[in-house]
């Protein structure tokens, strides 16, 4: 089966069809990629599971389609800029084995697309839903795995700005954690390595205070990763893990098992 990429159609077609049976849209994208199904939608785009026709093994890949109308026409220019920047970042960051590789970026019929590596596995949010709360040992392993990824990201002056359980996939092949969805990421100016001022972007539950004010910095990624860990430990929304009146975190009140007081060795270079 092949998925029509026309945003106003999205009809599923038989494999032998070259054009959508409903709207007539060409199904083979740039003579190479067959979209198979919708993976998700959010921000300024819709993602599809696809097959790469060029490669002998016809492996799966991911097509991300730019859809500024999802956020309203007043955001089109900003969204187009973010989408183009995402492609540039993925080309650079995709060299890391725990970040999806960028395969292509192009425009078809005035609509932007990028194609990247498909990571087969389960998000940490799905793991939480299917297997229950994470224990202390699992959180420690998570941090060991992901802090080195963030170190690589920060070494290229990039702020992810949307770290959360839904954007971390445990790769089925080797059980490594992969950081995905750099659509909200931002590159720090070379002469301004610590903080970037701009639009407020990210998931409110996991946002650092400075990011909520449009002043994200590399430390904002660490904050979001920390909040992600608290959510996985407790299964509770981060909004309910912080007492705004007392201005303190109350996540320990939501634990179903006791944690130790061991200090995790922290590398200041992260």
Secondary structure, DSSP 8 states (H G I E B T S, - for coil): -EE---TTT--EE-TT-SB-TTT--B-EETTTEEEEEEEEEETTEEEEEEEETTSTT--EEEEEEE-GGGG-GGGHHHHHHHHHHHHHHHHHHTTSTTB--EEEEEEETTEEEEEEE---EEEHHHHHHHH----HHHHHHHHHHHHHHHHHHHHTTEE----SGGGEEEETTT--EEE---TT-EE--TT--SEEE----S-GGG--HHHHTTEEEHHHHHHHHHHHHHHHHH-S-GGGSEETTTTEE-GGGG-SS----------TT-
